[in-house]
Amino acid sequence: MIDRNSGKPAPANHPCTGPLASHIGGFSTLLGRQGYAPVTLHAKRALVADLSRWLEVHGISLDKLDEGRLGQFHEAHHDKKRRGDVTTSQQLLGYLYDLGCIQAPPRKADLSPVGELISEFERFLRSERGLSPATLVNCLPIVRRFLVERFGNDALSFDELGAADIHRFIVRHVQSGARGRAKLLVTALRSFLRFLQQRGAIATNLAAAVPGVAGWRLAHLPKTLPPEQVERLLASCDRGTPTGQRDYAVLLLLARLGLRGGEVVAMTLDDLDWECGEIVVRGKGQRLTRLPLPTDVGAALADYLSHVRPP
């Protein structure tokens, strides 16, 4: 959990107390599925914990939590208020509405063209797609923002809507966000554009123009390490043990010669030319390349072959 005053991790022995204590785990799981980054999840959990303690101190039961109580809480904690706290509060209300812990209040009708279309889209998502209020809290604001940015106060002329409008909106809003949030944005847009085509507002399948968000496994890892980190990695090998000697030799091959892992695995004793000080690398497509064998790499290999590798 993050301390909302310092921004640093709060002590582990500072549990959530109050009427929301039993719901903070499920709420965090929901947000995690929606793609929030870990640091954002910590901040949101911290807000819920603060709100739960505030409800406990003031003797307010969970079924009495509503927009008004949230306003009082934010006012009392205005010195701690962070960007996104109001959104987190709305997400929490939607989650609690889904659970039936609190009663959803009637909303004022938005009779603007954007408001009426959003209401129609919301009814579609509820009845046709079966989406929950907690999911709608995240999805509908994206669609509203898209419509407002594209049309402003003008009429909603969807015959003027094109793929370029969609791409510009996505580029504006995904550059600084987490990958999971970017996926939520494109999913919401794709669903809305399909809805527009289904009701006849657009003739072309603009949903196909919404790009996907790449989520390759381990894509967050750096492609390379700076020299000082490479040296620290090499120094971390305990060369007083057989495993450490092996790891040191393998890491030197990777770091000094820039080899791939598969190229190291494919090496044989015959690939080492000690007299010429060269090593044969078996690359892709059965391609063989001769590279000079640096002194430190040769010494590490000789040490491994002499003292560690079985006869």
C-alpha positions as CSV (number, residue, x, y, z in Angstrom):
1,M,0.0,0.0,0.0
2,I,1.2,3.6,-0.7
3,D,1.3,6.2,2.0
4,R,-0.8,9.0,0.5
5,N,1.2,11.7,2.2
6,S,4.7,10.7,1.3
7,G,4.0,8.6,-1.8
8,K,6.1,5.8,-0.4
9,P,5.1,2.3,0.5
10,A,3.1,2.2,3.7
11,P,4.2,-0.2,6.5
12,A,3.0,-3.7,5.9
13,N,1.5,-3.8,9.4
14,H,-1.1,-1.1,8.5
15,P,-4.1,-3.1,7.5
16,C,-7.4,-1.8,6.1
17,T,-10.0,-1.5,8.8
18,G,-13.7,-0.4,8.6
19,P,-16.7,-1.4,6.5
20,L,-14.7,-1.7,3.3
21,A,-12.0,-4.0,4.7
22,S,-13.7,-7.1,3.3
23,H,-14.1,-5.6,-0.2
24,I,-10.7,-4.1,-0.9
25,G,-9.3,-7.4,-2.2
26,G,-12.1,-8.0,-4.7
27,F,-12.0,-4.4,-5.8
28,S,-8.2,-4.6,-6.4
29,T,-8.7,-7.8,-8.4
30,L,-11.3,-6.1,-10.6
31,L,-9.0,-3.2,-11.3
32,G,-6.1,-5.6,-12.0
33,R,-8.1,-7.3,-14.7
34,Q,-8.8,-3.8,-16.2
35,G,-5.1,-3.3,-16.7
36,Y,-4.0,-0.8,-14.1
37,A,-0.3,-0.6,-13.4
38,P,0.8,-1.9,-9.9
39,V,1.7,1.6,-8.7
40,T,-1.7,2.9,-9.6
41,L,-3.4,-0.1,-7.9
42,H,-1.5,0.7,-4.7
43,A,-2.7,4.3,-4.8
44,K,-6.3,3.2,-5.4
45,R,-6.1,0.7,-2.5
46,A,-4.7,3.4,-0.3
47,L,-7.7,5.6,-1.1
48,V,-10.1,2.8,-0.3
49,A,-8.3,2.1,3.0
50,D,-8.5,5.8,3.9
51,L,-12.2,5.9,3.0
52,S,-12.9,2.8,5.0
53,R,-11.2,4.2,8.1
54,W,-13.1,7.5,7.7
55,L,-16.4,5.6,7.5
56,E,-15.4,3.7,10.7
57,V,-14.4,6.8,12.6
58,H,-17.7,8.6,11.7
59,G,-19.9,5.5,12.4
60,I,-21.2,5.3,8.8
61,S,-22.3,1.9,7.7
62,L,-21.5,0.7,4.2
63,D,-25.1,0.8,3.0
64,K,-25.1,4.6,3.7
65,L,-22.2,5.2,1.3
66,D,-23.2,7.4,-1.6
67,E,-22.1,10.4,-3.7
68,G,-22.7,12.8,-0.9
69,R,-20.6,10.8,1.6
70,L,-17.8,10.6,-0.9
71,G,-18.0,14.3,-1.3
72,Q,-17.7,14.8,2.4
73,F,-14.7,12.4,2.5
74,H,-12.8,14.2,-0.3
75,E,-13.5,17.5,1.4
76,A,-12.1,16.3,4.7
77,H,-9.0,14.9,2.9
78,H,-8.5,17.7,0.4
79,D,-4.9,18.1,1.6
80,K,-4.2,14.5,0.6
81,K,-6.2,14.6,-2.7
82,R,-4.5,13.1,-5.7
83,R,-5.3,13.0,-9.3
84,G,-7.6,10.1,-10.0
85,D,-9.2,9.9,-6.5
86,V,-12.6,10.9,-7.8
87,T,-12.4,8.3,-10.5
88,T,-11.4,5.7,-8.0
89,S,-14.4,6.6,-5.8
90,Q,-16.8,6.2,-8.8
91,Q,-15.2,2.8,-9.7
92,L,-15.7,1.7,-6.1
93,L,-19.3,2.7,-6.1
94,G,-19.9,0.8,-9.3
95,Y,-18.3,-2.2,-7.8
96,L,-20.4,-2.0,-4.6
97,Y,-23.5,-1.5,-6.8
98,D,-22.7,-4.8,-8.6
99,L,-22.4,-6.6,-5.3
100,G,-25.7,-5.2,-4.0
101,C,-24.0,-3.6,-1.0
102,I,-25.5,-0.2,-1.8
103,Q,-28.4,1.1,-3.8
104,A,-27.6,2.9,-7.0
105,P,-29.3,6.4,-7.0
106,P,-31.3,7.6,-10.0
107,R,-29.3,9.7,-12.4
108,K,-30.2,13.0,-13.9
109,A,-30.9,12.6,-17.6
110,D,-28.4,14.1,-20.0
111,L,-30.5,15.4,-22.9
112,S,-27.6,16.6,-25.0
113,P,-27.0,14.6,-28.3
114,V,-23.9,13.1,-26.7
115,G,-25.7,12.2,-23.5
116,E,-28.6,10.6,-25.2
117,L,-26.3,8.5,-27.4
118,I,-24.2,7.5,-24.4
119,S,-27.4,6.4,-22.6
120,E,-28.5,4.3,-25.6
121,F,-25.1,2.7,-25.8
122,E,-25.1,2.0,-22.1
123,R,-28.5,0.3,-22.4
124,F,-27.1,-1.8,-25.3
125,L,-24.1,-2.8,-23.2
126,R,-26.3,-3.8,-20.3
127,S,-28.9,-5.7,-22.2
128,E,-27.0,-7.1,-25.2
129,R,-23.6,-7.6,-23.7
130,G,-24.5,-8.1,-20.0
131,L,-21.8,-5.7,-18.8
132,S,-21.7,-4.7,-15.1
133,P,-21.9,-1.2,-13.8
134,A,-18.3,-1.4,-12.6
135,T,-17.2,-2.1,-16.2
136,L,-19.4,0.6,-17.6
137,V,-17.8,3.2,-15.2
138,N,-14.5,2.6,-17.1
139,C,-15.9,2.2,-20.6
140,L,-18.5,5.0,-21.0
141,P,-16.2,7.9,-20.2
142,I,-13.8,6.9,-22.9
143,V,-16.6,6.9,-25.5
144,R,-17.9,10.3,-24.2
145,R,-14.4,11.8,-24.4
146,F,-14.1,10.5,-28.0
147,L,-17.4,12.1,-29.0
148,V,-16.7,15.4,-27.3
149,E,-13.2,15.7,-28.8
150,R,-14.4,14.9,-32.3
151,F,-17.7,16.8,-32.5
152,G,-17.6,19.3,-29.6
153,N,-21.0,21.1,-29.5
154,D,-21.7,20.3,-33.1
155,A,-24.3,17.8,-34.3
156,L,-23.1,14.2,-34.3
157,S,-22.5,13.8,-38.1
158,F,-21.1,10.2,-38.2
159,D,-20.9,10.3,-42.0
160,E,-17.9,12.6,-41.5
161,L,-16.3,10.1,-39.1
162,G,-13.2,8.4,-40.5
163,A,-10.3,6.1,-39.5
164,A,-8.0,9.1,-39.1
165,D,-10.2,10.5,-36.3
166,I,-10.0,7.2,-34.5
167,H,-6.2,6.9,-34.9
168,R,-5.7,10.5,-33.7
169,F,-7.8,9.9,-30.6
170,I,-5.9,6.7,-29.7
171,V,-2.5,8.3,-30.2
172,R,-3.4,11.2,-28.0
173,H,-4.5,9.0,-25.1
174,V,-2.4,5.9,-25.0
175,Q,1.1,7.3,-25.1
176,S,1.4,8.0,-21.4
177,G,-0.8,5.2,-20.0
178,A,-0.2,1.6,-19.0
179,R,-0.7,-1.1,-21.6
180,G,-3.8,-2.4,-19.9
181,R,-5.4,1.0,-20.0
182,A,-4.6,1.2,-23.7
183,K,-6.3,-2.1,-24.2
184,L,-9.4,-0.9,-22.4
185,L,-9.5,2.3,-24.6
186,V,-9.4,0.4,-27.9
187,T,-11.9,-2.2,-26.6
188,A,-14.3,0.5,-25.7
189,L,-13.9,2.3,-29.0
190,R,-14.2,-0.9,-31.0
191,S,-17.4,-1.9,-29.2
192,F,-18.9,1.6,-29.7
193,L,-18.2,1.6,-33.4
194,R,-19.8,-1.8,-33.8
195,F,-22.8,-0.4,-32.0
196,L,-23.0,2.6,-34.4
197,Q,-22.8,0.3,-37.4
198,Q,-25.5,-2.0,-36.0
199,R,-27.9,0.9,-35.5
200,G,-27.2,2.2,-39.0
201,A,-25.3,5.4,-37.9
202,I,-22.3,4.4,-40.0
203,A,-22.1,2.3,-43.1
204,T,-18.5,1.1,-43.0
205,N,-16.9,-1.2,-40.4
206,L,-14.8,1.4,-38.6
207,A,-14.2,-1.0,-35.8
208,A,-11.8,-2.7,-38.1
209,A,-9.7,0.5,-38.2
210,V,-9.1,0.4,-34.4
211,P,-5.6,-1.0,-34.0
212,G,-4.7,-3.7,-31.4
213,V,-2.4,-3.2,-28.5
214,A,0.6,-5.4,-28.5
215,G,1.1,-7.3,-25.2
216,W,4.1,-9.6,-25.9
217,R,5.3,-11.7,-23.0
218,L,8.3,-10.1,-21.2
219,A,8.1,-7.0,-23.4
220,H,8.7,-4.9,-20.4
221,L,12.2,-6.2,-20.0
222,P,15.0,-4.0,-21.3
223,K,16.6,-5.0,-24.6
224,T,20.1,-4.2,-23.4
225,L,21.9,-3.4,-20.1
226,P,24.3,-0.5,-19.6
227,P,28.0,-1.5,-19.1
228,E,27.9,-0.8,-15.3
229,Q,24.9,-3.2,-14.9
230,V,26.7,-5.9,-17.0
231,E,29.7,-5.6,-14.7
232,R,27.5,-5.9,-11.6
233,L,25.8,-8.9,-13.1
234,L,29.2,-10.6,-13.7
235,A,30.4,-9.8,-10.3
236,S,27.3,-11.4,-8.7
237,C,28.5,-14.8,-9.9
238,D,30.0,-16.8,-7.0
239,R,33.1,-18.1,-8.8
240,G,34.0,-20.2,-5.7
241,T,31.3,-22.6,-6.7
242,P,30.8,-24.8,-9.8
243,T,27.5,-23.1,-10.6
244,G,29.1,-19.7,-10.3
245,Q,32.0,-20.6,-12.6
246,R,29.6,-22.0,-15.2
247,D,27.3,-18.9,-15.0
248,Y,30.3,-16.5,-15.2
249,A,31.5,-18.3,-18.4
250,V,28.1,-18.2,-20.0
251,L,27.4,-14.6,-19.1
252,L,30.8,-13.6,-20.5
253,L,30.0,-15.2,-23.8
254,L,26.7,-13.3,-24.0
255,A,28.2,-10.0,-22.9
256,R,31.5,-9.8,-24.6
257,L,30.6,-11.5,-27.9
258,G,27.0,-10.5,-28.1
259,L,25.9,-14.1,-28.6
260,R,22.3,-15.4,-28.4
261,G,21.4,-18.0,-25.8
262,G,20.8,-20.6,-28.5
263,E,24.3,-20.0,-29.9
264,V,25.9,-20.6,-26.5
265,V,23.8,-23.8,-26.1
266,A,24.9,-25.1,-29.5
267,M,28.6,-24.8,-28.8
268,T,30.9,-27.8,-28.7
269,L,34.5,-28.3,-27.7
270,D,35.5,-28.5,-31.4
271,D,34.3,-24.9,-31.8
272,L,37.1,-23.6,-29.6
273,D,40.4,-23.0,-31.5
274,W,42.8,-22.3,-28.7
275,E,45.9,-21.9,-30.9
276,C,44.3,-19.3,-33.1
277,G,42.4,-17.7,-30.3
278,E,39.1,-18.0,-32.1
279,I,35.6,-19.5,-31.5
280,V,33.2,-20.8,-34.0
281,V,29.6,-19.6,-33.6
282,R,26.7,-21.6,-35.1
283,G,24.1,-19.1,-36.1
284,K,20.7,-19.3,-37.7
285,G,20.4,-21.3,-40.9
286,Q,23.5,-23.4,-40.1
287,R,25.7,-20.4,-40.7
288,L,29.2,-20.6,-39.1
289,T,31.0,-17.5,-38.0
290,R,34.6,-17.3,-36.6
291,L,35.0,-14.7,-33.9
292,P,38.1,-13.7,-31.9
293,L,38.2,-15.2,-28.4
294,P,38.8,-12.4,-25.8
295,T,41.3,-13.2,-23.1
296,D,38.8,-13.0,-20.2
297,V,36.3,-15.2,-22.0
298,G,38.9,-17.7,-22.9
299,A,40.2,-17.8,-19.3
300,A,36.6,-18.3,-17.9
301,L,36.0,-21.1,-20.4
302,A,39.3,-22.8,-19.6
303,D,38.5,-22.6,-15.9
304,Y,35.0,-24.1,-16.4
305,L,36.3,-26.9,-18.6
306,S,39.2,-27.8,-16.3
307,H,37.4,-27.7,-12.9
308,V,33.6,-27.9,-13.4
309,R,32.6,-29.7,-16.6
310,P,32.5,-33.5,-16.1
311,P,35.1,-35.5,-18.1
